[in-house]
């Protein structure tokens, strides 16, 4: 007979050898409900590249991608990182969606109206003339079915979009000469993208689409006579007041434009579920911070511009009325010939009617009384 102590030693060694080669999952199963056992780190590392449509110098607009990346890295404890590149470093600013679609980069940070040549309805994801304010737009996205509708459009290009910021209502832009009535627009050369550009074209403007970093030299050299961008803070940074003296408002073509994160659909589907949740949370933070930061920075920037001699001008009712008529004429024409466009447009239009009615009640009454009184 074998000594019982020898058998015991052999049994112990056999169990130890099995434990040494067991997988973490097997060990967890063996441990059962032992809550004191140390957690095993199973998250894989992910590094994405992000191409922006905006120059690095615009710390609020380009900075939205950096805010998202910082929050994402913190949430994932450094295991999910996004490296941001400004317009022109990886791809030109107006080719960001193409780069995401082709998988050249996993993500982009851009404005979707730059890409209406792919599908005119993509503009609804960014914002359209006489459309929704930032609050109304986000309400439509998250509680009115808007995000699902626009994601159907982007899926055709192997892209999924996530709202990533808003500038709030924009200014009407910089002009080298005064625009008092519609006839003053005829022959004007203006940098303005998206459906706003199409409306301006119908009013007689020669439209150009330029990335942010290309606008100042074009305005300075007289390639364009006017340009729009965002608002006082960014416009001051880009120096438009040095080459154009008339600053118009409101930016009727962008009452609340959304800047978005475009993500390659295949790259998105390959992410673990928890990383998807982290990414969406980081996008929400970037979105909220961008709007708040613009609301904080634009007021003092406008004061500086006015002290420097900039001439503030409101678009006349003549111009606004003509632009409104042209805009909705454009939407109705497109909806009549494109069922996909019509689906998004009709849902957007119904939401807009209700939202305008509500905001035109309490919000407008307060603003009309309080704002002029300071």
ChimeraX attribute file (.defattr): number of C-alpha atoms within 10 A of each C-alpha:
attribute: neighborCount
match mode: 1-to-1
recipient: residues
	/A:1	3
	/A:2	6
	/A:3	7
	/A:4	8
	/A:5	9
	/A:6	10
	/A:7	10
	/A:8	10
	/A:9	10
	/A:10	11
	/A:11	11
	/A:12	11
	/A:13	11
	/A:14	10
	/A:15	10
	/A:16	12
	/A:17	10
	/A:18	10
	/A:19	14
	/A:20	9
	/A:21	10
	/A:22	13
	/A:23	11
	/A:24	14
	/A:25	10
	/A:26	12
	/A:27	13
	/A:28	15
	/A:29	11
	/A:30	12
	/A:31	12
	/A:32	10
	/A:33	9
	/A:34	10
	/A:35	8
	/A:36	7
	/A:37	10
	/A:38	7
	/A:39	9
	/A:40	9
	/A:41	7
	/A:42	7
	/A:43	13
	/A:44	10
	/A:45	10
	/A:46	13
	/A:47	12
	/A:48	14
	/A:49	17
	/A:50	26
	/A:51	31
	/A:52	33
	/A:53	27
	/A:54	25
	/A:55	20
	/A:56	16
	/A:57	14
	/A:58	18
	/A:59	15
	/A:60	23
	/A:61	27
	/A:62	22
	/A:63	21
	/A:64	27
	/A:65	32
	/A:66	19
	/A:67	18
	/A:68	26
	/A:69	23
	/A:70	16
	/A:71	20
	/A:72	25
	/A:73	17
	/A:74	14
	/A:75	17
	/A:76	17
	/A:77	11
	/A:78	14
	/A:79	15
	/A:80	21
	/A:81	20
	/A:82	19
	/A:83	14
	/A:84	23
	/A:85	22
	/A:86	22
	/A:87	24
	/A:88	18
	/A:89	12
	/A:90	18
	/A:91	19
	/A:92	16
	/A:93	25
	/A:94	22
	/A:95	20
	/A:96	28
	/A:97	30
	/A:98	17
	/A:99	21
	/A:100	26
	/A:101	24
	/A:102	13
	/A:103	17
	/A:104	16
	/A:105	21
	/A:106	23
	/A:107	30
	/A:108	28
	/A:109	32
	/A:110	29
	/A:111	31
	/A:112	26
	/A:113	25
	/A:114	25
	/A:115	20
	/A:116	15
	/A:117	11
	/A:118	12
	/A:119	14
	/A:120	18
	/A:121	28
	/A:122	24
	/A:123	23
	/A:124	26
	/A:125	27
	/A:126	24
	/A:127	26
	/A:128	23
	/A:129	25
	/A:130	19
	/A:131	21
	/A:132	26
	/A:133	24
	/A:134	21
	/A:135	14
	/A:136	18
	/A:137	28
	/A:138	20
	/A:139	17
	/A:140	19
	/A:141	19
	/A:142	12
	/A:143	10
	/A:144	17
	/A:145	15
	/A:146	20
	/A:147	20
	/A:148	13
	/A:149	19
	/A:150	20
	/A:151	16
	/A:152	15
	/A:153	20
	/A:154	23
	/A:155	14
	/A:156	11
	/A:157	16
	/A:158	17
	/A:159	26
	/A:160	23
	/A:161	25
	/A:162	21
	/A:163	24
	/A:164	28
	/A:165	31
	/A:166	31
	/A:167	25
	/A:168	21
	/A:169	21
	/A:170	22
	/A:171	22
	/A:172	23
	/A:173	25
	/A:174	29
	/A:175	24
	/A:176	18
	/A:177	14
	/A:178	16
	/A:179	18
	/A:180	15
	/A:181	15
	/A:182	18
	/A:183	13
	/A:184	15
	/A:185	19
	/A:186	15
	/A:187	14
	/A:188	22
	/A:189	21
	/A:190	26
	/A:191	25
	/A:192	25
	/A:193	23
	/A:194	24
	/A:195	24
	/A:196	23
	/A:197	20
	/A:198	18
	/A:199	24
	/A:200	23
	/A:201	21
	/A:202	17
	/A:203	20
	/A:204	16
	/A:205	20
	/A:206	20
	/A:207	23
	/A:208	15
	/A:209	16
	/A:210	18
	/A:211	19
	/A:212	16
	/A:213	18
	/A:214	11
	/A:215	21
	/A:216	21
	/A:217	13
	/A:218	16
	/A:219	23
	/A:220	14
	/A:221	10
	/A:222	13
	/A:223	15
	/A:224	21
	/A:225	21
	/A:226	26
	/A:227	26
	/A:228	22
	/A:229	22
	/A:230	20
	/A:231	24
	/A:232	25
	/A:233	21
	/A:234	20
	/A:235	22
	/A:236	16
	/A:237	13
	/A:238	17
	/A:239	12
	/A:240	26
	/A:241	23
	/A:242	13
	/A:243	18
	/A:244	20
	/A:245	18
	/A:246	21
	/A:247	29
	/A:248	20
	/A:249	17
	/A:250	17
	/A:251	22
	/A:252	20
	/A:253	28
	/A:254	28
	/A:255	24
	/A:256	28
	/A:257	29
	/A:258	29
	/A:259	26
	/A:260	24
	/A:261	28
	/A:262	29
	/A:263	24
	/A:264	25
	/A:265	20
	/A:266	14
	/A:267	16
	/A:268	17
	/A:269	10
	/A:270	10
	/A:271	15
	/A:272	11
	/A:273	11
	/A:274	10
	/A:275	20
	/A:276	14
	/A:277	14
	/A:278	19
	/A:279	22
	/A:280	17
	/A:281	16
	/A:282	22
	/A:283	25
	/A:284	16
	/A:285	17
	/A:286	25
	/A:287	25
	/A:288	15
	/A:289	20
	/A:290	25
	/A:291	22
	/A:292	15
	/A:293	14
	/A:294	20
	/A:295	15
	/A:296	12
	/A:297	15
	/A:298	19
	/A:299	13
	/A:300	13
	/A:301	18
	/A:302	18
	/A:303	12
	/A:304	15
	/A:305	19
	/A:306	14
	/A:307	10
	/A:308	11
	/A:309	11
	/A:310	18
	/A:311	16
	/A:312	14
	/A:313	17
	/A:314	17
	/A:315	20
	/A:316	14
	/A:317	12
	/A:318	12
	/A:319	18
	/A:320	17
	/A:321	13
	/A:322	16
	/A:323	22
	/A:324	16
	/A:325	11
	/A:326	18
	/A:327	22
	/A:328	14
	/A:329	12
	/A:330	15
	/A:331	18
	/A:332	14
	/A:333	11
	/A:334	17
	/A:335	17
	/A:336	10
	/A:337	10
	/A:338	12
	/A:339	11
	/A:340	16
	/A:341	20
	/A:342	18
	/A:343	13
	/A:344	22
	/A:345	19
	/A:346	14
	/A:347	15
	/A:348	21
	/A:349	13
	/A:350	11
	/A:351	19
	/A:352	19
	/A:353	10
	/A:354	11
	/A:355	19
	/A:356	16
	/A:357	11
	/A:358	12
	/A:359	13
	/A:360	13
	/A:361	11
	/A:362	10
	/A:363	11
	/A:364	14
	/A:365	11
	/A:366	11
	/A:367	12
	/A:368	10
	/A:369	10
	/A:370	10
	/A:371	8
	/A:372	7
	/A:373	7
	/A:374	5
